[in-house]
Amino acid sequence: MESALGTEFGKMGEGVMRYSPNPICCVIDTRHAGKTVRQAVGSPFDVPVVATIEEGVVLGAEVLVLGIAPSGGKFPDTWDAPMEKALKNGLSLINGLHDSLNSRFGHLLDKTNPSQLIWDVRTPKPSYPIARARAAKYDNKRVLMVGTDMAVGKMTTGIEIYRWLKEQGISTDFLATGQIGITVTGKGIPLDAVKVDQAAGAVEELVLTAKDIDVVIIEGQGSLGHPGSTATLPLMRGSCATHLILCHRAGMKTNFDNPDIKIPPLKEFIALNEAVARVGGSLTTATCVGVALNTFHMTVEEAKAEIEKVEQETGLPATDVIRFGAEKLGRAILG
């Protein structure tokens, strides 16, 4: 997570620390070496932060996860040397970026060690069927996370709601559509690496694998309000969503990497997402039933005040699923 711990671009590492079933032995970021993640940036993980690959190996590391999610998903050229060092030290690599590390570093894999591998998470199937609104034939609840921007907590919200539903004994599944969700669950589709014409079909195919599940939680990607994003539309088309949860970073007024682009009032943005989801052959009426707020940068009292403000503005239940749990949104979905 070099130079990314505690930033918007560190969401891959943050997601893996929070949700991976595998133990995390350390985080690499020279800026905070010698501290724990909690001490460095306040995230609730007592994982040591180190400066080098070698320190990670000493601590027992077996796999190096590229814990960054930069705009455009490009592999940093300055990371060539660390990747080579990791492979030569016997580590496997998990890569959620667009660039294929198998083609770049595959020749460095130890042929005598069959357990060493490079997993390029964003590797789609060669082709997917064209979407035909087939999911609309089923009467289960298909709940899509939508966002006012990138990196506002769509994956986190989806997993937290899924966990709450599962704890209640509800028939549910979480369908990953991005690198973090796929990495922590071991399944899903790398939507932003799929050809545009096949993207809705890839979502539809994924959603149909859960056609017998009562409540399907679909990981959101991008935003209708971001000029660089095309992912929300195929998610709506392919899933034929019946419910939406709006995800928003509390208090944010503009795109975090496009400050000239303003985020519309939440009520207007909800209406936009509902309108788009309801047309174009989806055959379903998608309704936003709640708002998930990311209030990490606020005090607890500030967060509570913001939640109350958003509930009054939108007329919908709102919460921060990490701070206050997902029950409010889960119950809104169940109706």
C-alpha positions, -999 to +999 in steps of 0.1 A: +000+000+000+030+023-006+018+059-002-018+048-002-026+037+034-054+060+048-062+075+013-090+070-012-066+050-033-059+025-006-094+009-007-081-024-020-059-029+010-085-016+034-111-040+020-088-070+022-079-061+059-115-058+068-130-088+049-104-113+039-107-147+057-069-149+055-046-135+082-028-102+073+007-102+087+017-067+077+011-037+055+039-021+034+040+017+034+072+035+042+054+066+054+040+048+085+066+021+091+070+012+127+034+018+136+002-003+134-025+006+109-046+018+138-019+041+151-011+054+116-045+062+101-071+052+127-085+022+109-094-006+133-066-030+125-037-038+147-016-049+118+021-037+118+032-014+090+067-021+076+089-005+049+101-035+029+093-068+013+120-085+034+103-074+066+071-089+054+088-122+046+103-123+081+068-118+095+056-149+076+041-134+045+032-159+017+012-136-006+016-100-016-016-082-023-014-050-044-035-029-020-041+001-042-070+012-065-057+042-084-078+060-110-078+040-142-064+009-123-029+014-138+001-005-123+027+019-111+060+016-130+079+023-098+066-010-084+086-032-108+114-037-084+093-046-054+073-071-074+104-088-087+118-089-051+085-104-038+086-132-065+122-139-059+114-143-022+088-169-030+057-148-025+026-151-047+010-119-060-027-108-060-031-080-085-064-061-088-051-036-113-058-036-151-023-045-162-015-082-164+013-091-140+015-126-154+027-112-187+049-087-170+065-110-143+054-145-151+089-155-161+100-149-125+077-176-110+095-205-094+087-234-117+097-258-089+071-243-066+036-251-079+019-231-051+035-198-062+012-179-086+002-145-099-036-139-097-046-111-121-080-106-106-093-084-134-091-111-160-126-116-176-138-147-195-132-145-233-168-137-239-202-133-222-238-135-236-257-104-246-281-093-218-318-099-224-334-089-191-336-125-181-332-117-144-366-099-145-384-132-147-375-141-111-392-127-081-363-125-057-350-092-044-320-079-064-303-051-044-278-030-063-254-006-045-252+027-064-229+057-055-225+094-058-189+088-067-161+063-069-147+049-036-177+059-014-183+025+002-204+005-022-185-028-017-183-023+021-220-015+023-230-045+003-209-069+023-222-055+056-258-058+045-251-093+032-236-103+066-265-089+085-291-107+064-271-139+067-271-136+105-309-133+104-312-166+086-322-150+053-314-167+020-289-143+006-257-140-015-232-113-023-222-109-059-188-093-064-182-072-095-149-056-087-113-065-077-118-062-039-151-081-038-136-109-059-104-110-039-122-114-005-150-138-017-131-157-044-159-153-070-175-127-092-168-107-124-142-080-131-169-058-146-146-029-157-124-053-177-154-067-197-161-054-232-187-027-231-212-046-253-209-077-231-209-059-197-246-062-190-246-098-202-217-106-177-238-091-149-269-109-160-250-142-161-237-136-126-271-126-112-287-157-127-264-179-107-283-166-077-318-169-091-329-192-063-316-169-036-342-147-018-321-115-014-292-109-038-267-081-029-249-068-060-217-049-055-219-015-072-192+001-094-186+037-104-214+063-105-238+079-130-224+112-117-187+105-126-176+114-161-150+086-162-175+058-152-195+035-174-201+007-150-234+016-133-256+012-164-247-024-172-251-033-135-287-019-137-294-036-170-279-070-162-293-073-127-328-059-134-324-045-099-355-043-077-339-023-049-312+004-048-290+015-019-274+049-024-238+051-011-223+085-003-194+100+015-210+123+041-206+160+033-189+155+000-200+182-025-178+173-056-162+143-072-130+136-051-108+135-082-129+160-103-135+190-080-151+210-108-179+184-110-206+189-083-226+161-067-263+168-071-286+170-041-291+134-029-329+134-035-323+144-071-295+119-075-317+091-062-345+100-086-319+099-115-308+064-105-343+051-102-353+066-135-323+051-154-328+017-137-365+015-147-361+020-185-343+003-213-357-032-211-351-039-175-387-048-170-385-040-133-392-010-111-361-003-090-367+017-058-340+033-036-348+021+000-319+036+019-288+056+021-254+044+033-231+072+045-193+070+049-187+091+080-151+080+087-138+116+087-164+127+113-169+124+150-196+101+162-218+131+170-212+147+137-220+114+120-253+111+138-263+146+129-254+140+093-274+108+092-305+127+106-300+155+081-299+130+051-329+111+064-349+144+065-336+154+030-344+121+013-372+106+034-352+074+035-334+055+063-297+063+065-268+050+085-230+043+085-229+005+083-194+003+098-201+026+128-237+017+135-244-016+117-264-026+087-297-035+104-315-003+094-308-008+057-313-046+059-348-041+074-356-015+047-347-041+020-369-068+037-397-043+039 
